[in-house]
Amino acid sequence: MKISVKQYAQSLYESIQGKPDKEASEVVVKFVAALRQHHDISKIKEIIQAFSEIWNNENQEITAELTTAREATSVSKELMIKYLQERTGAKKIELSEKIDTDIIGGFILKYGSKILDGSLKSSLKDLGSRLEG
C-alpha cells in the first residue's frame, strides 16, 4: 500500500502533537527511519512542506514572504501583517523579507499557495499586453 505525502505529514503531526521537544525529536528520528524502510525518503521535502501546512493550519499560523524593491518600512510590514491576519484569520504571522530591485517598485506577497503581485514590473507587463492586443 502506497502512503501519500499528505498521509505521512498528517501522521507525523499527530505523532508529535503535545509531546515535549525531546520526545518529539525521537518521534522524528523514528519517522525518518520508517521513510527509509519504505523507500520513501525521496519524498522528504514534500512531506516537510505538507507538514508545515498542517502545522500552520492547526495552530493558526502562516509564513509569508514580502518582496520589495527596497527595504520595507515598519509601517508597511505592519500593514501586510494586519492584511494577512484579516484575510486568513491567522493569529501568528511570520513575515520574511526579500529585496529584489528587478520588480522596480511595489511588492509581491506570497503566503500559502497564494501570490499577491502588486509590483510595478508586473503592472507594466500587463499594460504592455493590453496595448498589444
Residue pairs with C-beta under 8 A, 6 or more apart in sequence:
3 38
3 40
5 43
5 46
5 47
5 50
6 50
8 35
8 40
8 43
8 47
8 50
9 47
9 48
9 50
9 51
9 53
9 54
10 50
10 54
11 31
12 27
12 28
12 31
12 47
12 51
13 51
13 54
13 55
13 58
15 27
15 31
16 23
16 24
16 27
16 28
19 27
32 41
32 44
35 41
35 43
35 44
35 47
52 63
53 112
55 61
56 62
56 63
56 90
59 92
60 89
60 90
60 91
60 92
61 90
61 91
61 92
61 93
61 94
62 84
62 88
62 90
62 92
62 93
62 94
62 111
62 112
63 93
63 94
63 95
63 96
63 111
64 80
64 84
64 93
64 94
64 95
64 96
64 109
64 110
64 111
65 95
65 96
65 97
65 98
65 109
65 110
65 111
66 72
66 77
66 80
66 95
66 96
66 97
66 98
66 107
66 108
66 109
67 97
67 98
67 99
67 100
67 103
67 107
67 108
67 109
67 110
67 119
68 76
68 97
68 98
68 99
68 100
68 103
68 106
68 107
69 99
69 100
69 101
69 103
69 104
69 105
69 106
69 119
69 120
70 99
70 101
71 97
71 99
72 80
72 97
72 107
76 107
77 95
77 97
80 95
80 107
80 109
81 93
81 95
84 90
84 93
84 95
84 109
84 111
85 91
85 93
88 111
88 112
100 108
102 121
103 119
103 120
103 121
103 122
104 119
104 120
104 121
104 124
105 119
105 120
106 118
106 119
106 120
106 121
106 122
106 123
107 118
107 119
108 115
108 116
108 117
108 118
108 119
108 122
109 115
109 116
109 118
110 116
